[in-house]
Amino acid sequence: MRLAGLKTSILSLVALAGFAIVPAASADSLTFNLNANNLGISGSIGTVTIADTGVAGQVKVTIAMNSGFSVKLNGGDFAFNGASGLSLGAVSQLTADGHTGLNFDHLKTTQNVSQFGTFAFDFTNVKGAPHGIVSANTVTFLLTANGLSASNFSGVTIHFCTASGSNCGPNTGFALATPESPPVPEPSTLGMLGTGLIGLAGVVRRRFVS
């Protein structure tokens, strides 16, 4: 009985240590910050979130622009690096500010995008929006390909406008999205974890001695 209890306590210690090693944010969702652009605008103009949907080989892309900016639809570009196997047929459920029934007109491969270099896949020109809507504050769509996951993506570039809403604004440019850093555990959290491990070690020692 003493040996069985000791084994149980040791397993608990191992499990707790394992939880400490696993990062707080799972790899099934990545957020990219649109913090570089070719118009000289400082700061972030929006974010691109790529998340696994739970369906094998499928991710959801969500582009959310900050106030004063929008995503260019007509003639726009949505470029990705890191992923593989993408095609026009990989895209589904493309929406812009709630408007559905949209589609990309063309897909370019190994496309140079402004000053940000070459991208493996560049989806261009959103078609099907109601008349007069040439930009949007939020764009979402699904990408489906064999083995595709959010962790595959390493870079994103989009075509953007310098005004919110559907009219695009006076200027357009390209914005590069870089991955946000994963959260680092706070010292207080690490301290609580250490205290818990020490307590469990004491329980194991008492059981062993008795």
C-alpha positions in Angstrom: 0.0 0.0 0.0 2.8 2.4 0.9 4.5 1.7 -2.5 1.3 2.3 -4.4 0.7 5.6 -2.6 4.2 6.6 -3.3 3.8 5.9 -7.0 0.6 7.9 -7.1 2.2 10.9 -5.6 5.2 10.7 -7.9 2.8 10.5 -10.9 1.1 13.6 -9.6 4.4 15.5 -9.4 5.2 14.5 -13.0 1.8 15.6 -14.3 2.1 18.9 -12.5 5.5 19.5 -14.0 4.2 18.7 -17.4 1.5 21.3 -17.0 4.2 23.8 -16.1 6.1 23.1 -19.4 3.1 23.5 -21.7 2.7 27.1 -22.8 -0.5 29.0 -21.8 -1.5 29.7 -25.4 -2.0 26.7 -27.5 -0.5 26.4 -31.0 -3.9 26.1 -32.7 -4.3 29.9 -33.0 -1.8 32.5 -34.1 -2.3 36.3 -34.1 -0.3 38.4 -36.5 0.1 42.1 -35.9 -0.1 44.5 -38.9 2.7 46.7 -37.5 4.7 47.4 -40.7 3.6 49.1 -43.9 4.9 50.8 -47.0 3.2 54.1 -46.3 5.2 55.0 -43.3 2.3 54.8 -40.9 3.6 54.1 -37.3 2.0 51.5 -35.0 -0.4 48.7 -35.6 -3.2 49.1 -38.1 -4.9 45.8 -37.3 -4.5 42.1 -36.7 -4.7 38.8 -38.6 -5.8 35.8 -36.6 -5.4 32.3 -38.0 -7.0 29.5 -36.0 -7.7 25.8 -36.5 -11.4 25.1 -36.8 -11.3 21.5 -35.4 -11.8 20.2 -39.0 -8.7 18.4 -40.2 -6.7 20.6 -42.6 -8.8 23.6 -42.1 -8.1 27.1 -40.6 -10.1 30.3 -40.2 -8.5 33.6 -41.2 -9.9 36.7 -39.5 -8.5 40.2 -40.5 -9.7 42.9 -38.2 -8.6 46.5 -38.9 -8.1 49.2 -36.4 -10.2 52.4 -36.6 -9.1 54.5 -39.6 -8.1 51.6 -41.8 -9.9 48.9 -43.8 -9.1 45.9 -46.0 -9.0 46.6 -49.8 -11.4 44.2 -51.6 -11.4 45.2 -55.3 -7.9 44.7 -56.5 -6.7 43.7 -53.0 -4.1 41.2 -52.1 -4.0 38.6 -49.2 -0.6 36.9 -49.2 0.7 34.1 -47.0 4.0 32.3 -46.3 4.6 29.1 -44.4 1.5 27.2 -45.6 1.5 24.7 -48.5 -1.1 23.2 -50.9 -3.3 26.3 -51.2 -5.5 26.9 -54.2 -8.5 29.0 -55.1 -10.6 26.0 -54.3 -9.1 26.0 -50.8 -11.1 29.2 -49.9 -14.7 29.0 -48.6 -17.1 31.2 -46.6 -15.4 34.5 -47.6 -17.2 37.4 -45.9 -16.5 41.1 -45.6 -18.3 43.1 -42.9 -21.0 40.4 -42.9 -21.5 40.3 -46.7 -21.4 36.8 -48.0 -21.2 35.1 -51.4 -17.7 36.6 -52.1 -14.8 35.0 -53.8 -11.2 35.7 -54.8 -10.7 36.2 -58.5 -7.1 34.9 -58.8 -4.3 33.2 -57.0 -0.6 34.0 -57.6 2.3 31.9 -56.4 5.8 33.1 -55.5 4.5 36.7 -55.7 6.7 39.7 -54.7 4.6 42.1 -52.6 5.9 45.6 -52.3 9.0 45.9 -50.1 8.1 42.8 -48.0 9.6 40.2 -50.4 8.1 37.1 -52.0 5.1 35.3 -50.7 4.2 31.7 -51.6 0.4 32.4 -52.0 -1.3 35.6 -52.9 -5.1 35.6 -53.2 -6.2 38.7 -55.2 -9.3 40.8 -56.0 -12.3 40.0 -53.9 -15.4 39.8 -56.1 -19.1 39.7 -55.4 -19.5 42.6 -52.9 -22.6 44.8 -53.3 -22.1 47.8 -55.6 -20.1 50.6 -54.0 -18.4 48.4 -51.4 -14.7 48.3 -52.2 -13.2 47.8 -48.7 -14.2 46.3 -45.3 -13.2 46.6 -41.6 -13.4 42.8 -41.0 -12.7 40.0 -43.5 -13.0 36.3 -42.7 -12.6 33.1 -44.7 -11.7 29.4 -44.4 -8.7 27.8 -45.9 -8.7 24.0 -46.4 -5.8 21.9 -47.6 -4.2 18.6 -46.8 -2.3 18.8 -43.5 -2.9 22.5 -43.1 -2.9 24.0 -39.6 -2.5 27.4 -38.0 1.0 26.7 -36.9 2.1 26.4 -40.6 1.8 30.1 -41.2 4.9 32.3 -40.8 3.9 35.6 -42.5 1.0 37.5 -43.8 0.7 40.7 -46.0 -2.6 42.4 -46.9 -3.6 45.3 -49.1 -5.2 48.1 -47.0 -7.0 51.4 -47.3 -6.4 54.5 -45.1 -10.1 54.9 -44.0 -12.6 52.7 -42.2 -15.7 51.4 -43.9 -16.6 50.5 -47.5 -15.2 53.4 -49.5 -11.5 52.6 -49.0 -10.2 56.1 -48.5 -7.6 58.3 -50.3 -4.6 56.0 -50.1 -3.8 52.3 -50.3 -0.8 50.4 -49.2 0.6 47.0 -48.1 0.9 46.0 -44.5 3.1 43.2 -43.2 1.8 41.1 -40.2 4.4 39.7 -37.8 3.5 37.0 -35.2 2.9 38.2 -31.7 5.1 36.8 -29.0 3.6 34.0 -26.9 2.8 35.1 -23.3 5.5 34.5 -20.7 4.4 33.2 -17.3 4.4 35.9 -14.7 6.8 35.5 -11.7 3.9 35.2 -9.3 2.5 32.3 -11.3 5.8 30.5 -11.3 6.1 31.1 -7.6 2.7 29.5 -6.9 3.7 26.5 -9.1 7.0 26.1 -7.2 5.1 26.2 -3.9 2.8 23.6 -5.1 5.6 21.3 -6.2 7.4 21.7 -2.9 4.2 20.8 -1.0 3.7 17.7 -3.1 7.3 16.7 -2.5 6.6 16.9 1.2 3.6 14.6 0.9 5.7 12.1 -1.0 8.5 12.2 1.7 6.0 11.8 4.6 4.4 8.8 2.9 7.8 7.2 2.2 9.0 7.7 5.8 5.8 6.3 7.4 
